[in-house]
Amino acid sequence: MKTGTVKIWQKERGYGYITPDEGGDDVFVHFNGIDMDGFKSLIQGEKVAYVLVQGYKSYQAAQVRPLSVEAADV
């Protein structure tokens, strides 16, 4: 899994962008790509883990999990 930081999250629209820790272009993330129960949302500045998948136009984030949730599940 890759890691990064939520750069922008548009709660009203259900999408945003992640800045990868390894550098490179920001990665698009849609709320459908967030792996959590209940209301799926991210917080600007939050650290996340994710997988890159081929989207409609380019790569996007999938299986997105806040790192704090992963640590709590261990």
mmCIF file of the N, C-alpha and C atoms, coordinates in Angstrom:
data_MODEL
# 
_entry.id   MODEL 
# 
loop_
_atom_site.group_PDB 
_atom_site.id 
_atom_site.type_symbol 
_atom_site.label_atom_id 
_atom_site.label_alt_id 
_atom_site.label_comp_id 
_atom_site.label_asym_id 
_atom_site.label_entity_id 
_atom_site.label_seq_id 
_atom_site.pdbx_PDB_ins_code 
_atom_site.Cartn_x 
_atom_site.Cartn_y 
_atom_site.Cartn_z 
_atom_site.occupancy 
_atom_site.B_iso_or_equiv 
_atom_site.pdbx_formal_charge 
_atom_site.auth_seq_id 
_atom_site.auth_comp_id 
_atom_site.auth_asym_id 
_atom_site.auth_atom_id 
_atom_site.pdbx_PDB_model_num 
ATOM 1   N N  . MET A 1 1  ? 0.839   -1.192 0.000   1.00 0.00 ? 1  MET A N  1 
ATOM 2   C CA . MET A 1 1  ? 0.000   0.000  0.000   1.00 0.00 ? 1  MET A CA 1 
ATOM 3   C C  . MET A 1 1  ? 0.874   1.242  0.000   1.00 0.00 ? 1  MET A C  1 
ATOM 4   N N  . LYS A 1 2  ? 0.360   2.262  -0.630  1.00 0.00 ? 2  LYS A N  1 
ATOM 5   C CA . LYS A 1 2  ? 1.043   3.554  -0.638  1.00 0.00 ? 2  LYS A CA 1 
ATOM 6   C C  . LYS A 1 2  ? 0.482   4.402  0.501   1.00 0.00 ? 2  LYS A C  1 
ATOM 7   N N  . THR A 1 3  ? 1.220   5.432  0.884   1.00 0.00 ? 3  THR A N  1 
ATOM 8   C CA . THR A 1 3  ? 0.748   6.341  1.923   1.00 0.00 ? 3  THR A CA 1 
ATOM 9   C C  . THR A 1 3  ? 0.823   7.772  1.411   1.00 0.00 ? 3  THR A C  1 
ATOM 10  N N  . GLY A 1 4  ? 0.019   8.626  2.020   1.00 0.00 ? 4  GLY A N  1 
ATOM 11  C CA . GLY A 1 4  ? 0.009   10.026 1.630   1.00 0.00 ? 4  GLY A CA 1 
ATOM 12  C C  . GLY A 1 4  ? -0.806  10.846 2.610   1.00 0.00 ? 4  GLY A C  1 
ATOM 13  N N  . THR A 1 5  ? -0.989  12.112 2.252   1.00 0.00 ? 5  THR A N  1 
ATOM 14  C CA . THR A 1 5  ? -1.726  13.058 3.084   1.00 0.00 ? 5  THR A CA 1 
ATOM 15  C C  . THR A 1 5  ? -2.870  13.645 2.268   1.00 0.00 ? 5  THR A C  1 
ATOM 16  N N  . VAL A 1 6  ? -4.050  13.736 2.873   1.00 0.00 ? 6  VAL A N  1 
ATOM 17  C CA . VAL A 1 6  ? -5.204  14.325 2.194   1.00 0.00 ? 6  VAL A CA 1 
ATOM 18  C C  . VAL A 1 6  ? -4.922  15.813 1.985   1.00 0.00 ? 6  VAL A C  1 
ATOM 19  N N  . LYS A 1 7  ? -4.814  16.211 0.727   1.00 0.00 ? 7  LYS A N  1 
ATOM 20  C CA . LYS A 1 7  ? -4.517  17.606 0.391   1.00 0.00 ? 7  LYS A CA 1 
ATOM 21  C C  . LYS A 1 7  ? -5.798  18.441 0.409   1.00 0.00 ? 7  LYS A C  1 
ATOM 22  N N  . ILE A 1 8  ? -6.821  17.920 -0.244  1.00 0.00 ? 8  ILE A N  1 
ATOM 23  C CA . ILE A 1 8  ? -8.109  18.612 -0.348  1.00 0.00 ? 8  ILE A CA 1 
ATOM 24  C C  . ILE A 1 8  ? -9.207  17.566 -0.200  1.00 0.00 ? 8  ILE A C  1 
ATOM 25  N N  . TRP A 1 9  ? -10.253 17.881 0.554   1.00 0.00 ? 9  TRP A N  1 
ATOM 26  C CA . TRP A 1 9  ? -11.427 17.013 0.621   1.00 0.00 ? 9  TRP A CA 1 
ATOM 27  C C  . TRP A 1 9  ? -12.676 17.879 0.518   1.00 0.00 ? 9  TRP A C  1 
ATOM 28  N N  . GLN A 1 10 ? -13.447 17.674 -0.538  1.00 0.00 ? 10 GLN A N  1 
ATOM 29  C CA . GLN A 1 10 ? -14.686 18.417 -0.785  1.00 0.00 ? 10 GLN A CA 1 
ATOM 30  C C  . GLN A 1 10 ? -15.851 17.567 -0.257  1.00 0.00 ? 10 GLN A C  1 
ATOM 31  N N  . LYS A 1 11 ? -16.199 17.755 1.001   1.00 0.00 ? 11 LYS A N  1 
ATOM 32  C CA . LYS A 1 11 ? -17.218 16.928 1.656   1.00 0.00 ? 11 LYS A CA 1 
ATOM 33  C C  . LYS A 1 11 ? -18.552 16.971 0.909   1.00 0.00 ? 11 LYS A C  1 
ATOM 34  N N  . GLU A 1 12 ? -18.936 18.151 0.429   1.00 0.00 ? 12 GLU A N  1 
ATOM 35  C CA . GLU A 1 12 ? -20.211 18.289 -0.269  1.00 0.00 ? 12 GLU A CA 1 
ATOM 36  C C  . GLU A 1 12 ? -20.250 17.498 -1.572  1.00 0.00 ? 12 GLU A C  1 
ATOM 37  N N  . ARG A 1 13 ? -19.108 17.344 -2.200  1.00 0.00 ? 13 ARG A N  1 
ATOM 38  C CA . ARG A 1 13 ? -19.032 16.669 -3.498  1.00 0.00 ? 13 ARG A CA 1 
ATOM 39  C C  . ARG A 1 13 ? -18.532 15.231 -3.388  1.00 0.00 ? 13 ARG A C  1 
ATOM 40  N N  . GLY A 1 14 ? -17.946 14.882 -2.252  1.00 0.00 ? 14 GLY A N  1 
ATOM 41  C CA . GLY A 1 14 ? -17.526 13.503 -2.028  1.00 0.00 ? 14 GLY A CA 1 
ATOM 42  C C  . GLY A 1 14 ? -16.254 13.091 -2.746  1.00 0.00 ? 14 GLY A C  1 
ATOM 43  N N  . TYR A 1 15 ? -15.359 14.039 -2.966  1.00 0.00 ? 15 TYR A N  1 
ATOM 44  C CA . TYR A 1 15 ? -14.074 13.687 -3.571  1.00 0.00 ? 15 TYR A CA 1 
ATOM 45  C C  . TYR A 1 15 ? -12.988 14.644 -3.114  1.00 0.00 ? 15 TYR A C  1 
ATOM 46  N N  . GLY A 1 16 ? -11.749 14.275 -3.428  1.00 0.00 ? 16 GLY A N  1 
ATOM 47  C CA . GLY A 1 16 ? -10.614 15.114 -3.071  1.00 0.00 ? 16 GLY A CA 1 
ATOM 48  C C  . GLY A 1 16 ? -9.337  14.578 -3.682  1.00 0.00 ? 16 GLY A C  1 
ATOM 49  N N  . TYR A 1 17 ? -8.212  14.990 -3.111  1.00 0.00 ? 17 TYR A N  1 
ATOM 50  C CA . TYR A 1 17 ? -6.903  14.604 -3.632  1.00 0.00 ? 17 TYR A CA 1 
ATOM 51  C C  . TYR A 1 17 ? -5.962  14.257 -2.491  1.00 0.00 ? 17 TYR A C  1 
ATOM 52  N N  . ILE A 1 18 ? -5.109  13.277 -2.754  1.00 0.00 ? 18 ILE A N  1 
ATOM 53  C CA . ILE A 1 18 ? -4.093  12.835 -1.802  1.00 0.00 ? 18 ILE A CA 1 
ATOM 54  C C  . ILE A 1 18 ? -2.728  13.192 -2.375  1.00 0.00 ? 18 ILE A C  1 
ATOM 55  N N  . THR A 1 19 ? -1.854  13.760 -1.553  1.00 0.00 ? 19 THR A N  1 
ATOM 56  C CA . THR A 1 19 ? -0.467  14.004 -1.941  1.00 0.00 ? 19 THR A CA 1 
ATOM 57  C C  . THR A 1 19 ? 0.348   12.791 -1.501  1.00 0.00 ? 19 THR A C  1 
ATOM 58  N N  . PRO A 1 20 ? 0.927   12.041 -2.458  1.00 0.00 ? 20 PRO A N  1 
ATOM 59  C CA . PRO A 1 20 ? 1.691   10.843 -2.106  1.00 0.00 ? 20 PRO A CA 1 
ATOM 60  C C  . PRO A 1 20 ? 2.947   11.179 -1.308  1.00 0.00 ? 20 PRO A C  1 
ATOM 61  N N  . ASP A 1 21 ? 3.268   10.347 -0.311  1.00 0.00 ? 21 ASP A N  1 
ATOM 62  C CA . ASP A 1 21 ? 4.494   10.532 0.464   1.00 0.00 ? 21 ASP A CA 1 
ATOM 63  C C  . ASP A 1 21 ? 5.733   10.363 -0.406  1.00 0.00 ? 21 ASP A C  1 
ATOM 64  N N  . GLU A 1 22 ? 5.643   9.543  -1.450  1.00 0.00 ? 22 GLU A N  1 
ATOM 65  C CA . GLU A 1 22 ? 6.785   9.284  -2.329  1.00 0.00 ? 22 GLU A CA 1 
ATOM 66  C C  . GLU A 1 22 ? 6.991   10.375 -3.373  1.00 0.00 ? 22 GLU A C  1 
ATOM 67  N N  . GLY A 1 23 ? 6.117   11.380 -3.370  1.00 0.00 ? 23 GLY A N  1 
ATOM 68  C CA . GLY A 1 23 ? 6.221   12.459 -4.344  1.00 0.00 ? 23 GLY A CA 1 
ATOM 69  C C  . GLY A 1 23 ? 5.411   12.147 -5.588  1.00 0.00 ? 23 GLY A C  1 
ATOM 70  N N  . GLY A 1 24 ? 5.419   13.061 -6.520  1.00 0.00 ? 24 GLY A N  1 
ATOM 71  C CA . GLY A 1 24 ? 4.664   12.886 -7.755  1.00 0.00 ? 24 GLY A CA 1 
ATOM 72  C C  . GLY A 1 24 ? 3.357   13.655 -7.716  1.00 0.00 ? 24 GLY A C  1 
ATOM 73  N N  . ASP A 1 25 ? 2.533   13.407 -8.729  1.00 0.00 ? 25 ASP A N  1 
ATOM 74  C CA . ASP A 1 25 ? 1.259   14.114 -8.864  1.00 0.00 ? 25 ASP A CA 1 
ATOM 75  C C  . ASP A 1 25 ? 0.281   13.710 -7.767  1.00 0.00 ? 25 ASP A C  1 
ATOM 76  N N  . ASP A 1 26 ? -0.601  14.650 -7.407  1.00 0.00 ? 26 ASP A N  1 
ATOM 77  C CA . ASP A 1 26 ? -1.664  14.341 -6.455  1.00 0.00 ? 26 ASP A CA 1 
ATOM 78  C C  . ASP A 1 26 ? -2.578  13.277 -7.062  1.00 0.00 ? 26 ASP A C  1 
ATOM 79  N N  . VAL A 1 27 ? -3.184  12.466 -6.195  1.00 0.00 ? 27 VAL A N  1 
ATOM 80  C CA . VAL A 1 27 ? -4.014  11.346 -6.619  1.00 0.00 ? 27 VAL A CA 1 
ATOM 81  C C  . VAL A 1 27 ? -5.474  11.639 -6.276  1.00 0.00 ? 27 VAL A C  1 
ATOM 82  N N  . PHE A 1 28 ? -6.357  11.476 -7.256  1.00 0.00 ? 28 PHE A N  1 
ATOM 83  C CA . PHE A 1 28 ? -7.791  11.675 -7.060  1.00 0.00 ? 28 PHE A CA 1 
ATOM 84  C C  . PHE A 1 28 ? -8.349  10.579 -6.159  1.00 0.00 ? 28 PHE A C  1 
ATOM 85  N N  . VAL A 1 29 ? -9.278  10.942 -5.275  1.00 0.00 ? 29 VAL A N  1 
ATOM 86  C CA . VAL A 1 29 ? -9.986  9.953  -4.449  1.00 0.00 ? 29 VAL A CA 1 
ATOM 87  C C  . VAL A 1 29 ? -11.463 10.326 -4.390  1.00 0.00 ? 29 VAL A C  1 
ATOM 88  N N  . HIS A 1 30 ? -12.321 9.343  -4.664  1.00 0.00 ? 30 HIS A N  1 
ATOM 89  C CA . HIS A 1 30 ? -13.775 9.503  -4.581  1.00 0.00 ? 30 HIS A CA 1 
ATOM 90  C C  . HIS A 1 30 ? -14.242 8.801  -3.319  1.00 0.00 ? 30 HIS A C  1 
ATOM 91  N N  . PHE A 1 31 ? -15.369 9.247  -2.753  1.00 0.00 ? 31 PHE A N  1 
ATOM 92  C CA . PHE A 1 31 ? -15.818 8.646  -1.496  1.00 0.00 ? 31 PHE A CA 1 
ATOM 93  C C  . PHE A 1 31 ? -16.057 7.145  -1.625  1.00 0.00 ? 31 PHE A C  1 
ATOM 94  N N  . ASN A 1 32 ? -16.377 6.651  -2.834  1.00 0.00 ? 32 ASN A N  1 
ATOM 95  C CA . ASN A 1 32 ? -16.555 5.208  -3.031  1.00 0.00 ? 32 ASN A CA 1 
ATOM 96  C C  . ASN A 1 32 ? -15.259 4.437  -2.811  1.00 0.00 ? 32 ASN A C  1 
ATOM 97  N N  . GLY A 1 33 ? -14.119 5.115  -2.904  1.00 0.00 ? 33 GLY A N  1 
ATOM 98  C CA . GLY A 1 33 ? -12.823 4.472  -2.720  1.00 0.00 ? 33 GLY A CA 1 
ATOM 99  C C  . GLY A 1 33 ? -12.354 4.429  -1.277  1.00 0.00 ? 33 GLY A C  1 
ATOM 100 N N  . ILE A 1 34 ? -13.158 4.971  -0.355  1.00 0.00 ? 34 ILE A N  1 
ATOM 101 C CA . ILE A 1 34 ? -12.783 4.993  1.062   1.00 0.00 ? 34 ILE A CA 1 
ATOM 102 C C  . ILE A 1 34 ? -13.273 3.716  1.724   1.00 0.00 ? 34 ILE A C  1 
ATOM 103 N N  . ASP A 1 35 ? -12.382 3.036  2.430   1.00 0.00 ? 35 ASP A N  1 
ATOM 104 C CA . ASP A 1 35 ? -12.672 1.753  3.067   1.00 0.00 ? 35 ASP A CA 1 
ATOM 105 C C  . ASP A 1 35 ? -12.949 1.965  4.555   1.00 0.00 ? 35 ASP A C  1 
ATOM 106 N N  . MET A 1 36 ? -14.212 2.315  4.876   1.00 0.00 ? 36 MET A N  1 
ATOM 107 C CA . MET A 1 36 ? -14.611 2.481  6.277   1.00 0.00 ? 36 MET A CA 1 
ATOM 108 C C  . MET A 1 36 ? -16.119 2.319  6.370   1.00 0.00 ? 36 MET A C  1 
ATOM 109 N N  . ASP A 1 37 ? -16.604 2.025  7.565   1.00 0.00 ? 37 ASP A N  1 
ATOM 110 C CA . ASP A 1 37 ? -18.037 1.892  7.802   1.00 0.00 ? 37 ASP A CA 1 
ATOM 111 C C  . ASP A 1 37 ? -18.661 3.270  7.992   1.00 0.00 ? 37 ASP A C  1 
ATOM 112 N N  . GLY A 1 38 ? -19.972 3.346  7.771   1.00 0.00 ? 38 GLY A N  1 
ATOM 113 C CA . GLY A 1 38 ? -20.691 4.592  8.010   1.00 0.00 ? 38 GLY A CA 1 
ATOM 114 C C  . GLY A 1 38 ? -20.425 5.637  6.941   1.00 0.00 ? 38 GLY A C  1 
ATOM 115 N N  . PHE A 1 39 ? -20.520 6.896  7.347   1.00 0.00 ? 39 PHE A N  1 
ATOM 116 C CA . PHE A 1 39 ? -20.314 8.021  6.433   1.00 0.00 ? 39 PHE A CA 1 
ATOM 117 C C  . PHE A 1 39 ? -18.856 8.067  5.994   1.00 0.00 ? 39 PHE A C  1 
ATOM 118 N N  . LYS A 1 40 ? -18.625 7.981  4.691   1.00 0.00 ? 40 LYS A N  1 
ATOM 119 C CA . LYS A 1 40 ? -17.271 7.935  4.145   1.00 0.00 ? 40 LYS A CA 1 
ATOM 120 C C  . LYS A 1 40 ? -16.782 9.338  3.843   1.00 0.00 ? 40 LYS A C  1 
ATOM 121 N N  . SER A 1 41 ? -15.802 9.790  4.628   1.00 0.00 ? 41 SER A N  1 
ATOM 122 C CA . SER A 1 41 ? -15.255 11.126 4.462   1.00 0.00 ? 41 SER A CA 1 
ATOM 123 C C  . SER A 1 41 ? -13.810 11.132 4.938   1.00 0.00 ? 41 SER A C  1 
ATOM 124 N N  . LEU A 1 42 ? -13.056 12.093 4.457   1.00 0.00 ? 42 LEU A N  1 
ATOM 125 C CA . LEU A 1 42 ? -11.670 12.274 4.880   1.00 0.00 ? 42 LEU A CA 1 
ATOM 126 C C  . LEU A 1 42 ? -11.518 13.680 5.445   1.00 0.00 ? 42 LEU A C  1 
ATOM 127 N N  . ILE A 1 43 ? -10.392 13.920 6.096   1.00 0.00 ? 43 ILE A N  1 
ATOM 128 C CA . ILE A 1 43 ? -10.114 15.220 6.695   1.00 0.00 ? 43 ILE A CA 1 
ATOM 129 C C  . ILE A 1 43 ? -8.833  15.769 6.079   1.00 0.00 ? 43 ILE A C  1 
ATOM 130 N N  . GLN A 1 44 ? -8.869  17.029 5.654   1.00 0.00 ? 44 GLN A N  1 
ATOM 131 C CA . GLN A 1 44 ? -7.677  17.651 5.089   1.00 0.00 ? 44 GLN A CA 1 
ATOM 132 C C  . GLN A 1 44 ? -6.527  17.534 6.084   1.00 0.00 ? 44 GLN A C  1 
ATOM 133 N N  . GLY A 1 45 ? -5.357  17.076 5.608   1.00 0.00 ? 45 GLY A N  1 
ATOM 134 C CA . GLY A 1 45 ? -4.180  16.912 6.455   1.00 0.00 ? 45 GLY A CA 1 
ATOM 135 C C  . GLY A 1 45 ? -4.052  15.525 7.068   1.00 0.00 ? 45 GLY A C  1 
ATOM 136 N N  . GLU A 1 46 ? -5.072  14.695 6.914   1.00 0.00 ? 46 GLU A N  1 
ATOM 137 C CA . GLU A 1 46 ? -5.075  13.341 7.479   1.00 0.00 ? 46 GLU A CA 1 
ATOM 138 C C  . GLU A 1 46 ? -4.131  12.422 6.702   1.00 0.00 ? 46 GLU A C  1 
ATOM 139 N N  . LYS A 1 47 ? -3.384  11.576 7.418   1.00 0.00 ? 47 LYS A N  1 
ATOM 140 C CA . LYS A 1 47 ? -2.509  10.587 6.788   1.00 0.00 ? 47 LYS A CA 1 
ATOM 141 C C  . LYS A 1 47 ? -3.347  9.369  6.431   1.00 0.00 ? 47 LYS A C  1 
ATOM 142 N N  . VAL A 1 48 ? -3.154  8.850  5.207   1.00 0.00 ? 48 VAL A N  1 
ATOM 143 C CA . VAL A 1 48 ? -3.929  7.708  4.739   1.00 0.00 ? 48 VAL A CA 1 
ATOM 144 C C  . VAL A 1 48 ? -3.031  6.688  4.034   1.00 0.00 ? 48 VAL A C  1 
ATOM 145 N N  . ALA A 1 49 ? -3.528  5.460  3.964   1.00 0.00 ? 49 ALA A N  1 
ATOM 146 C CA . ALA A 1 49 ? -2.917  4.407  3.159   1.00 0.00 ? 49 ALA A CA 1 
ATOM 147 C C  . ALA A 1 49 ? -3.905  4.116  2.030   1.00 0.00 ? 49 ALA A C  1 
ATOM 148 N N  . TYR A 1 50 ? -3.399  3.759  0.855   1.00 0.00 ? 50 TYR A N  1 
ATOM 149 C CA . TYR A 1 50 ? -4.280  3.542  -0.292  1.00 0.00 ? 50 TYR A CA 1 
ATOM 150 C C  . TYR A 1 50 ? -3.590  2.683  -1.340  1.00 0.00 ? 50 TYR A C  1 
ATOM 151 N N  . VAL A 1 51 ? -4.384  2.219  -2.309  1.00 0.00 ? 51 VAL A N  1 
ATOM 152 C CA . VAL A 1 51 ? -3.899  1.465  -3.458  1.00 0.00 ? 51 VAL A CA 1 
ATOM 153 C C  . VAL A 1 51 ? -4.225  2.289  -4.700  1.00 0.00 ? 51 VAL A C  1 
ATOM 154 N N  . LEU A 1 52 ? -3.311  2.335  -5.648  1.00 0.00 ? 52 LEU A N  1 
ATOM 155 C CA . LEU A 1 52 ? -3.573  3.025  -6.919  1.00 0.00 ? 52 LEU A CA 1 
ATOM 156 C C  . LEU A 1 52 ? -4.267  2.068  -7.878  1.00 0.00 ? 52 LEU A C  1 
ATOM 157 N N  . VAL A 1 53 ? -5.357  2.527  -8.503  1.00 0.00 ? 53 VAL A N  1 
ATOM 158 C CA . VAL A 1 53 ? -6.066  1.743  -9.508  1.00 0.00 ? 53 VAL A CA 1 
ATOM 159 C C  . VAL A 1 53 ? -6.313  2.627  -10.727 1.00 0.00 ? 53 VAL A C  1 
ATOM 160 N N  . GLN A 1 54 ? -6.496  1.993  -11.879 1.00 0.00 ? 54 GLN A N  1 
ATOM 161 C CA . GLN A 1 54 ? -6.792  2.744  -13.094 1.00 0.00 ? 54 GLN A CA 1 
ATOM 162 C C  . GLN A 1 54 ? -8.226  3.243  -13.029 1.00 0.00 ? 54 GLN A C  1 
ATOM 163 N N  . GLY A 1 55 ? -8.406  4.547  -13.099 1.00 0.00 ? 55 GLY A N  1 
ATOM 164 C CA . GLY A 1 55 ? -9.734  5.151  -13.090 1.00 0.00 ? 55 GLY A CA 1 
ATOM 165 C C  . GLY A 1 55 ? -10.194 5.463  -14.498 1.00 0.00 ? 55 GLY A C  1 
ATOM 166 N N  . TYR A 1 56 ? -11.253 6.266  -14.603 1.00 0.00 ? 56 TYR A N  1 
ATOM 167 C CA . TYR A 1 56 ? -11.823 6.626  -15.897 1.00 0.00 ? 56 TYR A CA 1 
ATOM 168 C C  . TYR A 1 56 ? -10.820 7.362  -16.774 1.00 0.00 ? 56 TYR A C  1 
ATOM 169 N N  . LYS A 1 57 ? -10.137 8.362  -16.219 1.00 0.00 ? 57 LYS A N  1 
ATOM 170 C CA . LYS A 1 57 ? -9.184  9.158  -16.996 1.00 0.00 ? 57 LYS A CA 1 
ATOM 171 C C  . LYS A 1 57 ? -7.733  8.888  -16.619 1.00 0.00 ? 57 LYS A C  1 
ATOM 172 N N  . SER A 1 58 ? -7.489  8.569  -15.371 1.00 0.00 ? 58 SER A N  1 
ATOM 173 C CA . SER A 1 58 ? -6.119  8.345  -14.905 1.00 0.00 ? 58 SER A CA 1 
ATOM 174 C C  . SER A 1 58 ? -6.181  7.480  -13.645 1.00 0.00 ? 58 SER A C  1 
ATOM 175 N N  . TYR A 1 59 ? -5.049  7.330  -12.997 1.00 0.00 ? 59 TYR A N  1 
ATOM 176 C CA . TYR A 1 59 ? -5.030  6.550  -11.764 1.00 0.00 ? 59 TYR A CA 1 
ATOM 177 C C  . TYR A 1 59 ? -5.755  7.296  -10.655 1.00 0.00 ? 59 TYR A C  1 
ATOM 178 N N  . GLN A 1 60 ? -6.356  6.532  -9.748  1.00 0.00 ? 60 GLN A N  1 
ATOM 179 C CA . GLN A 1 60 ? -7.013  7.120  -8.589  1.00 0.00 ? 60 GLN A CA 1 
ATOM 180 C C  . GLN A 1 60 ? -6.810  6.208  -7.391  1.00 0.00 ? 60 GLN A C  1 
ATOM 181 N N  . ALA A 1 61 ? -7.112  6.732  -6.214  1.00 0.00 ? 61 ALA A N  1 
ATOM 182 C CA . ALA A 1 61 ? -6.923  5.984  -4.977  1.00 0.00 ? 61 ALA A CA 1 
ATOM 183 C C  . ALA A 1 61 ? -8.135  5.097  -4.697  1.00 0.00 ? 61 ALA A C  1 
ATOM 184 N N  . ALA A 1 62 ? -7.863  3.888  -4.206  1.00 0.00 ? 62 ALA A N  1 
ATOM 185 C CA . ALA A 1 62 ? -8.909  2.958  -3.783  1.00 0.00 ? 62 ALA A CA 1 
ATOM 186 C C  . ALA A 1 62 ? -8.470  2.330  -2.467  1.00 0.00 ? 62 ALA A C  1 
ATOM 187 N N  . GLN A 1 63 ? -9.401  1.681  -1.790  1.00 0.00 ? 63 GLN A N  1 
ATOM 188 C CA . GLN A 1 63 ? -9.114  1.047  -0.499  1.00 0.00 ? 63 GLN A CA 1 
ATOM 189 C C  . GLN A 1 63 ? -8.430  2.029  0.454   1.00 0.00 ? 63 GLN A C  1 
ATOM 190 N N  . VAL A 1 64 ? -8.896  3.273  0.434   1.00 0.00 ? 64 VAL A N  1 
ATOM 191 C CA . VAL A 1 64 ? -8.299  4.337  1.252   1.00 0.00 ? 64 VAL A CA 1 
ATOM 192 C C  . VAL A 1 64 ? -8.699  4.139  2.707   1.00 0.00 ? 64 VAL A C  1 
ATOM 193 N N  . ARG A 1 65 ? -7.697  4.127  3.592   1.00 0.00 ? 65 ARG A N  1 
ATOM 194 C CA . ARG A 1 65 ? -7.932  3.973  5.028   1.00 0.00 ? 65 ARG A CA 1 
ATOM 195 C C  . ARG A 1 65 ? -7.103  4.993  5.787   1.00 0.00 ? 65 ARG A C  1 
ATOM 196 N N  . PRO A 1 66 ? -7.738  5.732  6.685   1.00 0.00 ? 66 PRO A N  1 
ATOM 197 C CA . PRO A 1 66 ? -6.961  6.620  7.559   1.00 0.00 ? 66 PRO A CA 1 
ATOM 198 C C  . PRO A 1 66 ? -5.974  5.784  8.368   1.00 0.00 ? 66 PRO A C  1 
ATOM 199 N N  . LEU A 1 67 ? -4.736  6.231  8.482   1.00 0.00 ? 67 LEU A N  1 
ATOM 200 C CA . LEU A 1 67 ? -3.719  5.453  9.192   1.00 0.00 ? 67 LEU A CA 1 
ATOM 201 C C  . LEU A 1 67 ? -4.054  5.284  10.662  1.00 0.00 ? 67 LEU A C  1 
ATOM 202 N N  . SER A 1 68 ? -4.738  6.243  11.272  1.00 0.00 ? 68 SER A N  1 
ATOM 203 C CA . SER A 1 68 ? -5.106  6.114  12.683  1.00 0.00 ? 68 SER A CA 1 
ATOM 204 C C  . SER A 1 68 ? -6.081  4.959  12.892  1.00 0.00 ? 68 SER A C  1 
ATOM 205 N N  . VAL A 1 69 ? -6.959  4.684  11.922  1.00 0.00 ? 69 VAL A N  1 
ATOM 206 C CA . VAL A 1 69 ? -7.899  3.566  12.013  1.00 0.00 ? 69 VAL A CA 1 
ATOM 207 C C  . VAL A 1 69 ? -7.150  2.251  11.902  1.00 0.00 ? 69 VAL A C  1 
ATOM 208 N N  . GLU A 1 70 ? -6.165  2.171  10.986  1.00 0.00 ? 70 GLU A N  1 
ATOM 209 C CA . GLU A 1 70 ? -5.375  0.946  10.850  1.00 0.00 ? 70 GLU A CA 1 
ATOM 210 C C  . GLU A 1 70 ? -4.649  0.627  12.142  1.00 0.00 ? 70 GLU A C  1 
ATOM 211 N N  . ALA A 1 71 ? -4.080  1.631  12.782  1.00 0.00 ? 71 ALA A N  1 
ATOM 212 C CA . ALA A 1 71 ? -3.348  1.415  14.025  1.00 0.00 ? 71 ALA A CA 1 
ATOM 213 C C  . ALA A 1 71 ? -4.290  0.911  15.114  1.00 0.00 ? 71 ALA A C  1 
ATOM 214 N N  . ALA A 1 72 ? -5.523  1.400  15.139  1.00 0.00 ? 72 ALA A N  1 
ATOM 215 C CA . ALA A 1 72 ? -6.486  0.986  16.153  1.00 0.00 ? 72 ALA A CA 1 
ATOM 216 C C  . ALA A 1 72 ? -6.970  -0.441 15.922  1.00 0.00 ? 72 ALA A C  1 
ATOM 217 N N  . ASP A 1 73 ? -6.958  -0.905 14.660  1.00 0.00 ? 73 ASP A N  1 
ATOM 218 C CA . ASP A 1 73 ? -7.413  -2.252 14.334  1.00 0.00 ? 73 ASP A CA 1 
ATOM 219 C C  . ASP A 1 73 ? -6.398  -3.323 14.683  1.00 0.00 ? 73 ASP A C  1 
ATOM 220 N N  . VAL A 1 74 ? -5.149  -2.955 14.918  1.00 0.00 ? 74 VAL A N  1 
ATOM 221 C CA . VAL A 1 74 ? -4.084  -3.938 15.148  1.00 0.00 ? 74 VAL A CA 1 
ATOM 222 C C  . VAL A 1 74 ? -4.171  -4.529 16.520  1.00 0.00 ? 74 VAL A C  1 
# 
